[in-house]
């Protein structure tokens, strides 16, 4: 059965000054399509990896959980997946406008280490995050600094095709040289005036982007290479094109990343790759996940979790609050990857309670898994094949758990579901299982969280007492709340 995927472009609620233009783009272009690979029964998958100058925050990690589900669904459908993920350890500047400091150099100054030491440390930290979240490792890890030769050759190919120009600070791609620049984000309809998006400097056009940056005169960088008769380093976008094509070919099936990559990073990848190879489309299917938002205490608004806003939370922070990484994975699966997700400690604790309850139930099932529940398995396949509908897949999972099917059948089918969900249901040794929280208590907790958010303290207190009457005590803290079973 073919996997139905969404050809994803910027949704109407994407928070940029181009939003009104893009709403029209959505109505005209957004659609579901059946996945048809370039090579039968195979899927080439490239996912944008981290810039390893700091820890990944849990908003960043949403991308990798979504991509892991996609990969698992493809495997569930018997596709042979070749997954490539980059490690950006050079070239990512602090501004999308090709201005500012290289993030790796900035990280090195911050911590008093070399850029190479920073890259090694945060690469290991990121890879541990993937292990903690039960994310399948890519088949190929590729570091930008290991593929400088490939990037230089790709820049030279673009120079030879006459689509570049040189300034005092680098070699730039001239976006006016191609007719369909910005097609992924519908940039052509924006009619930007020079300087509206960025300060032009020596750029000819606002959307032109750096392929290769020159080391400023009189300076020496930790990461620099001799090319084009000067010392310099690659632009951010060129690495993904060079490395993806090295390992997946001049055309491949699927490219993923966060939604913020669409208007600049992925748009520029398409422009340089299709110009260099003449292959259109360079990538058949683009999928992007939405943001995780945090409440801004000063404005009350929901802001994207980001390092630049200093409002981010790491996976290790969750661990210090007794929230398991798999509970965060479960939390993410409850919302479709293309919908914005509001983070709260209450919601995360509810996810932890739900996952603990699931583990506890499965632990209590003593029968060995046997013939599964075919009806449920078909419904599950239909749901995950429909643009990775994990919220409904989880609802179906709970319906199965509560059903009257024999335990042996439920167990086998639940284990099959977990090949996609990745919650560790089969392999977990069921250690440190918390007391299962009844559905009734979880509903009351959710209602109480709503009351507290609305500052209805009277209703909050009433619900606290109702929970107590059932035999559970609410434990409030500055970061949220939980419950514990009262001793009799």
C-alpha positions as CSV (number, residue, x, y, z in Angstrom):
1,X,0.0,0.0,0.0
2,X,1.3,3.4,-0.9
3,X,2.1,6.0,1.8
4,X,0.0,9.2,1.4
5,X,2.2,12.2,2.1
6,X,1.6,15.9,2.1
7,X,3.5,18.1,-0.3
8,X,4.1,20.7,2.4
9,X,4.5,24.5,1.8
10,X,4.2,27.3,4.3
11,X,0.8,27.2,6.0
12,X,-1.4,30.3,6.3
13,X,-0.6,30.9,9.9
14,X,3.1,30.9,9.5
15,X,4.2,34.0,11.3
16,X,6.0,36.1,8.7
17,X,5.4,39.4,6.9
18,X,4.6,37.3,3.8
19,X,1.7,35.4,5.4
20,X,-1.1,37.0,3.4
21,X,0.6,36.2,0.1
22,X,1.2,32.6,1.2
23,X,-2.4,32.0,2.1
24,X,-3.3,32.2,-1.6
25,X,-0.4,29.9,-2.3
26,X,-1.9,27.3,0.1
27,X,-5.3,27.3,-1.5
28,X,-3.7,26.8,-5.0
29,X,-1.0,24.3,-4.2
30,X,-1.4,22.4,-1.0
31,X,-2.6,18.8,-1.5
32,X,-2.1,15.2,-0.5
33,X,-0.4,13.0,-3.0
34,X,0.5,9.3,-3.1
35,X,4.1,8.6,-2.5
36,X,5.7,7.2,-5.7
37,X,9.4,6.7,-5.3
38,X,12.0,7.2,-8.0
39,X,13.1,3.6,-7.5
40,X,10.5,0.9,-6.8
41,X,10.4,-0.2,-3.1
42,X,13.1,2.3,-2.2
43,X,13.0,5.7,-0.5
44,X,15.8,8.2,-0.4
45,X,15.4,10.5,2.6
46,X,17.4,13.6,3.5
47,X,16.7,15.4,6.8
48,X,18.3,18.6,7.8
49,X,20.4,18.0,10.9
50,X,21.6,20.3,13.7
51,X,24.0,23.2,13.8
52,X,26.2,21.9,16.6
53,X,27.1,25.1,18.4
54,X,24.8,24.5,21.4
55,X,22.4,21.9,22.8
56,X,19.3,21.1,20.7
57,X,16.2,22.2,22.5
58,X,12.9,20.3,22.6
59,X,11.5,22.5,19.9
60,X,14.3,21.5,17.6
61,X,13.8,17.9,18.5
62,X,10.2,17.9,17.3
63,X,11.6,17.8,13.7
64,X,13.6,14.6,14.4
65,X,10.6,12.8,16.1
66,X,8.4,13.7,13.1
67,X,11.1,12.5,10.6
68,X,11.5,9.3,12.6
69,X,7.8,8.6,12.4
70,X,8.0,9.2,8.6
71,X,10.9,6.8,8.3
72,X,9.2,4.2,10.4
73,X,6.0,4.5,8.3
74,X,8.0,4.0,5.1
75,X,9.6,0.9,6.7
76,X,6.2,-0.3,7.9
77,X,5.1,-0.2,4.3
78,X,8.1,-2.3,3.3
79,X,10.2,0.4,1.7
80,X,14.0,0.2,1.9
81,X,14.9,3.6,3.3
82,X,18.3,5.2,2.8
83,X,18.4,8.0,5.3
84,X,21.0,10.8,5.2
85,X,21.4,13.5,7.9
86,X,23.9,16.3,7.9
87,X,25.8,17.8,10.8
88,X,26.3,21.5,10.2
89,X,29.7,22.3,11.9
90,X,30.7,25.3,9.7
91,X,29.1,28.0,7.6
92,X,25.8,28.7,9.4
93,X,25.9,32.4,10.1
94,X,23.8,34.0,12.8
95,X,21.6,35.7,10.2
96,X,19.7,34.3,7.2
97,X,20.9,37.4,5.4
98,X,24.5,36.1,5.1
99,X,25.6,38.5,7.8
100,X,26.9,38.0,11.3
101,X,29.3,35.6,12.9
102,X,29.5,31.9,12.1
103,X,27.6,30.1,14.8
104,X,30.5,27.6,15.4
105,X,33.0,30.4,15.9
106,X,30.5,32.2,18.2
107,X,30.0,29.0,20.3
108,X,33.8,28.6,20.6
109,X,34.2,32.1,22.0
110,X,31.3,31.6,24.4
111,X,32.9,28.5,26.0
112,X,36.6,29.2,25.5
113,X,37.1,26.1,23.3
114,X,38.0,25.5,19.7
115,X,35.3,25.3,17.1
116,X,36.3,21.7,16.5
117,X,35.9,20.9,20.2
118,X,32.5,22.6,20.2
119,X,31.4,20.6,17.2
120,X,32.5,17.3,18.6
121,X,30.8,17.9,22.0
122,X,27.4,19.1,20.8
123,X,27.3,16.4,18.0
124,X,27.6,13.8,20.8
125,X,25.0,15.5,22.9
126,X,22.6,15.6,19.9
127,X,23.2,11.9,19.1
128,X,22.4,11.1,22.7
129,X,19.1,13.0,22.4
130,X,18.2,10.8,19.5
131,X,18.9,7.7,21.5
132,X,16.9,9.0,24.4
133,X,13.9,9.7,22.2
134,X,14.2,6.2,20.5
135,X,14.8,7.8,17.2
136,X,16.4,5.5,14.6
137,X,19.8,6.7,13.6
138,X,20.4,7.7,10.0
139,X,22.1,5.4,7.6
140,X,24.7,8.1,6.9
141,X,25.9,11.0,9.1
142,X,27.7,13.6,7.0
143,X,29.6,16.5,8.5
144,X,29.9,19.7,6.5
145,X,33.7,19.9,7.3
146,X,34.2,16.4,5.9
147,X,32.8,17.4,2.5
148,X,34.5,20.7,1.7
149,X,35.8,19.3,-1.6
150,X,32.3,18.4,-2.8
151,X,31.0,21.9,-1.8
152,X,33.8,23.7,-3.7
153,X,33.2,21.6,-6.8
154,X,29.4,22.4,-6.6
155,X,30.2,26.2,-6.3
156,X,32.6,25.9,-9.3
157,X,29.9,24.3,-11.3
158,X,27.5,27.2,-10.6
159,X,30.2,29.7,-11.5
160,X,30.8,27.9,-14.8
161,X,27.0,28.1,-15.5
162,X,27.1,31.9,-15.2
163,X,24.7,32.2,-12.3
164,X,27.1,33.7,-9.7
165,X,29.0,36.9,-9.0
166,X,31.7,37.8,-6.6
167,X,31.8,40.6,-4.0
168,X,34.5,41.5,-1.5
169,X,33.0,39.1,1.1
170,X,32.1,36.1,-1.0
171,X,30.6,34.3,-4.1
172,X,26.8,34.8,-4.4
173,X,24.1,33.0,-6.4
174,X,22.2,35.5,-8.6
175,X,18.6,34.6,-8.1
176,X,17.4,36.6,-11.1
177,X,19.2,34.2,-13.4
178,X,16.6,31.5,-12.9
179,X,12.8,31.8,-13.7
180,X,11.4,29.8,-10.8
181,X,13.4,31.0,-7.8
182,X,11.4,30.7,-4.6
183,X,8.7,28.3,-5.9
184,X,8.5,26.3,-2.7
185,X,7.6,29.4,-0.7
186,X,5.9,31.3,-3.6
187,X,8.4,34.2,-3.2
188,X,7.8,35.5,-6.7
189,X,4.5,37.0,-5.7
190,X,5.9,39.0,-2.9
191,X,7.3,41.8,-5.1
192,X,10.0,42.7,-2.6
193,X,11.8,46.0,-3.1
194,X,15.6,46.0,-2.7
195,X,16.5,46.1,1.0
196,X,13.0,45.0,2.1
197,X,14.2,41.6,3.3
198,X,17.8,42.3,4.1
199,X,20.4,45.0,3.9
200,X,21.8,44.6,0.4
201,X,25.4,45.6,1.0
202,X,27.2,44.4,-2.2
203,X,24.3,42.1,-3.1
204,X,22.6,42.7,-6.4
205,X,19.2,41.4,-5.3
206,X,17.6,40.9,-1.9
207,X,17.2,37.1,-2.3
208,X,20.7,36.4,-3.5
209,X,22.6,34.2,-1.2
210,X,26.2,33.2,-0.4
211,X,27.7,30.1,-1.8
212,X,31.1,30.7,-0.4
213,X,32.3,33.3,2.1
214,X,35.8,34.9,2.1
215,X,37.7,35.3,5.4
216,X,37.8,39.0,6.1
217,X,41.2,40.6,5.4
218,X,43.5,40.6,8.4
219,X,41.5,37.8,10.2
220,X,42.1,34.1,10.6
221,X,39.2,31.7,11.3
222,X,39.5,28.3,13.0
223,X,37.6,26.7,10.1
224,X,38.8,28.0,6.7
225,X,40.0,26.5,3.4
226,X,41.8,27.8,0.3
227,X,39.4,28.0,-2.7
228,X,38.8,30.5,-5.5
229,X,42.2,32.0,-4.8
230,X,41.3,33.1,-1.2
231,X,40.8,31.6,2.2
232,X,37.2,31.1,3.1
233,X,34.4,28.8,4.2
234,X,31.2,27.5,2.7
235,X,27.8,29.1,2.9
236,X,25.1,27.3,4.9
237,X,22.9,26.1,2.0
238,X,25.6,24.6,-0.2
239,X,26.5,21.8,2.2
240,X,23.0,20.2,2.1
241,X,23.0,20.2,-1.7
242,X,26.5,18.8,-2.0
243,X,26.1,16.1,0.6
244,X,22.5,15.0,-0.3
245,X,23.5,14.5,-3.9
246,X,26.7,12.7,-3.0
247,X,24.8,10.0,-1.1
248,X,21.3,10.1,-2.7
249,X,22.0,11.1,-6.3
250,X,21.1,14.1,-8.4
251,X,17.4,13.4,-7.7
252,X,15.9,11.8,-4.6
253,X,12.5,11.2,-3.0
254,X,12.0,13.1,0.3
255,X,13.6,16.1,2.0
256,X,12.4,17.2,5.5
257,X,13.1,19.9,8.0
258,X,11.4,22.5,10.2
259,X,8.9,25.0,8.6
260,X,11.3,27.9,9.2
261,X,13.6,26.3,6.5
262,X,11.2,26.9,3.7
263,X,11.6,30.6,2.8
264,X,15.4,30.6,2.9
265,X,17.4,27.4,3.4
266,X,15.3,25.0,1.4
267,X,14.4,27.6,-1.2
268,X,18.1,28.2,-1.8
269,X,18.9,24.5,-1.8
270,X,16.4,24.0,-4.6
271,X,17.8,26.9,-6.7
272,X,21.4,25.9,-6.6
273,X,20.8,22.1,-7.0
274,X,18.4,22.3,-9.9
275,X,20.6,24.9,-11.6
276,X,23.7,22.7,-11.2
277,X,22.1,19.4,-12.3
278,X,19.4,20.5,-14.6
279,X,17.1,18.0,-12.8
280,X,13.6,19.2,-12.0
281,X,12.3,18.5,-9.6
282,X,15.5,17.9,-7.5
283,X,13.4,16.5,-4.7
284,X,10.0,15.0,-5.3
285,X,8.4,15.5,-1.9
286,X,9.0,18.2,0.8
287,X,7.7,17.7,4.3
288,X,8.0,20.3,7.1
289,X,7.0,20.3,10.7
290,X,5.6,23.2,12.7
291,X,7.0,24.9,15.8
292,X,6.7,24.2,19.5
293,X,5.6,27.4,21.1
294,X,6.2,28.8,24.6
295,X,4.1,31.3,26.5
296,X,5.7,34.7,26.8
297,X,5.2,35.8,30.4
298,X,5.5,39.5,29.5
299,X,3.0,39.6,26.6
300,X,1.0,36.4,27.1
301,X,1.6,35.6,23.5
302,X,2.9,32.2,22.2
303,X,6.4,32.6,20.8
304,X,8.4,30.0,18.9
305,X,10.9,28.2,21.2
306,X,14.3,29.3,20.1
307,X,17.8,29.9,21.3
308,X,17.8,33.5,20.1
309,X,14.8,34.2,22.4
310,X,16.4,32.3,25.3
311,X,13.1,30.6,25.9
312,X,14.2,27.0,25.2
313,X,14.2,23.8,27.2
314,X,16.5,20.9,26.7
315,X,15.8,17.2,27.0
316,X,18.1,17.1,30.1
317,X,15.9,19.7,31.7
318,X,12.9,17.3,31.4
319,X,14.9,14.6,33.0
320,X,15.7,16.7,36.0
321,X,11.9,17.1,36.5
322,X,11.3,13.3,36.3
323,X,9.8,13.6,32.7
324,X,11.2,10.8,30.5
325,X,12.2,11.6,26.9
326,X,9.7,9.0,25.7
327,X,7.0,11.0,27.5
328,X,8.0,14.0,25.4
329,X,7.8,11.8,22.3
330,X,4.3,10.7,23.4
331,X,3.4,14.4,23.9
332,X,4.5,15.3,20.4
333,X,2.6,12.4,18.8
334,X,-0.6,13.7,20.2
335,X,-0.5,16.7,17.8
336,X,-0.2,16.4,14.0
337,X,3.3,17.4,12.9
338,X,1.9,20.2,10.6
339,X,0.1,21.9,13.5
340,X,1.7,24.3,16.0
341,X,2.1,22.9,19.5
342,X,1.9,24.9,22.7
343,X,4.2,23.6,25.4
344,X,3.1,23.5,29.0
345,X,4.4,21.5,32.0
346,X,0.8,20.4,32.8
347,X,0.4,18.9,29.3
348,X,3.8,17.2,29.5
349,X,3.0,15.7,32.9
350,X,-0.3,14.5,31.6
351,X,1.6,12.8,28.8
352,X,4.0,11.2,31.3
353,X,1.0,9.9,33.3
354,X,-0.6,8.5,30.1
355,X,2.5,6.8,29.0
356,X,3.1,5.3,32.5
357,X,-0.4,4.0,32.5
358,X,0.1,2.3,29.1
359,X,3.3,0.7,30.4
360,X,1.6,-0.5,33.5
361,X,-1.3,-2.0,31.6
362,X,1.1,-3.9,29.2
363,X,3.2,-5.0,32.1
364,X,0.1,-6.6,33.6
365,X,-0.6,-8.6,30.5
366,X,0.9,-12.0,31.2
367,X,-0.1,-13.8,28.0
368,X,2.4,-14.1,25.2
369,X,1.6,-12.2,22.0
370,X,-0.1,-14.3,19.4
371,X,-2.3,-13.7,16.3
372,X,-3.1,-9.9,16.2
373,X,-6.2,-7.9,15.7
374,X,-6.4,-7.6,11.9
375,X,-9.2,-5.0,11.9
376,X,-7.2,-2.6,14.2
377,X,-4.0,-3.2,12.2
378,X,-5.6,-2.2,9.0
379,X,-7.1,1.0,10.6
380,X,-3.7,1.9,12.0
381,X,-2.0,1.5,8.6
382,X,-4.7,3.7,7.0
383,X,-4.2,6.4,9.6
384,X,-0.4,6.6,9.6
385,X,-0.4,6.4,5.8
386,X,-2.7,9.4,5.7
387,X,-0.1,12.1,6.2
388,X,1.3,10.5,9.4
389,X,-1.9,11.0,11.5
390,X,-0.4,10.1,14.8
391,X,-3.1,11.7,17.0
392,X,-5.8,9.4,15.6
393,X,-3.3,6.5,15.6
394,X,-2.8,7.0,19.4
395,X,-6.6,7.2,19.9
396,X,-6.9,3.9,18.0
397,X,-4.2,2.4,20.2
398,X,-6.1,3.2,23.4
399,X,-9.3,1.8,21.9
400,X,-7.4,-1.4,21.3
401,X,-6.0,-1.5,24.8
402,X,-9.6,-1.1,26.2
403,X,-11.1,-3.5,23.8
404,X,-12.4,-7.0,24.6
405,X,-9.9,-8.8,22.3
406,X,-7.8,-11.4,24.1
407,X,-4.7,-10.0,25.7
408,X,-2.4,-12.2,23.5
409,X,-3.9,-10.5,20.4
410,X,-3.8,-7.0,21.8
411,X,-0.2,-7.4,22.8
412,X,0.9,-8.6,19.4
413,X,-1.0,-5.7,17.6
414,X,0.3,-3.1,20.1
415,X,3.8,-4.2,19.4
416,X,3.2,-3.8,15.7
417,X,1.8,-0.3,16.3
418,X,5.0,0.6,18.2
419,X,7.1,-0.1,15.2
420,X,5.8,3.3,14.1
421,X,5.1,5.0,17.4
422,X,8.5,4.2,18.8
423,X,7.4,4.4,22.5
424,X,9.5,1.4,23.6
425,X,6.4,-0.7,24.5
426,X,7.9,-4.0,23.5
427,X,11.5,-3.6,24.5
428,X,11.1,-1.6,27.7
429,X,11.8,-3.6,30.9
430,X,9.0,-1.7,32.7
431,X,11.2,-0.3,35.4
432,X,10.2,2.6,37.6
433,X,6.5,2.4,36.5
434,X,4.6,5.0,38.3
435,X,1.1,4.4,39.7
436,X,-1.4,4.3,36.9
437,X,-3.6,7.4,36.9
438,X,-7.2,6.6,36.2
439,X,-9.0,8.3,33.3
440,X,-11.3,10.0,35.7
441,X,-8.4,11.6,37.5
442,X,-6.6,12.6,34.3
443,X,-9.8,14.4,33.0
444,X,-10.1,16.2,36.3
445,X,-6.4,17.2,36.1
446,X,-7.0,18.6,32.6
447,X,-10.0,20.5,33.7
448,X,-8.1,21.9,36.7
449,X,-5.3,23.0,34.4
450,X,-7.8,24.9,32.3
451,X,-9.3,26.6,35.4
452,X,-5.8,27.6,36.6
453,X,-5.0,29.0,33.2
454,X,-8.1,31.1,33.5
455,X,-7.3,32.1,37.1
456,X,-10.5,30.5,38.3
457,X,-9.0,29.6,41.7
458,X,-12.3,28.6,43.2
459,X,-12.9,25.9,40.5
460,X,-9.3,24.8,40.8
461,X,-9.7,24.2,44.5
462,X,-13.0,22.4,44.0
463,X,-11.4,20.0,41.4
464,X,-8.4,19.5,43.7
465,X,-10.8,18.2,46.4
466,X,-12.7,16.0,43.9
467,X,-9.4,14.4,42.9
468,X,-8.6,13.9,46.6
469,X,-11.9,12.1,47.2
470,X,-10.9,9.6,44.4
471,X,-7.8,8.8,46.4
472,X,-5.1,11.0,44.7
473,X,-3.3,14.2,46.0
474,X,-2.4,17.0,43.6
475,X,1.2,18.2,44.0
476,X,1.7,21.7,42.7
477,X,5.0,23.3,41.9
478,X,6.3,26.4,40.1
479,X,6.7,24.3,37.0
480,X,3.3,22.6,36.9
481,X,1.5,19.9,38.8
482,X,1.4,16.1,39.3
483,X,-0.5,13.7,41.4
484,X,0.3,10.9,43.8
485,X,-1.8,8.2,45.3
486,X,-2.9,8.7,48.9
487,X,-1.8,6.1,51.4
488,X,-4.7,4.3,53.0
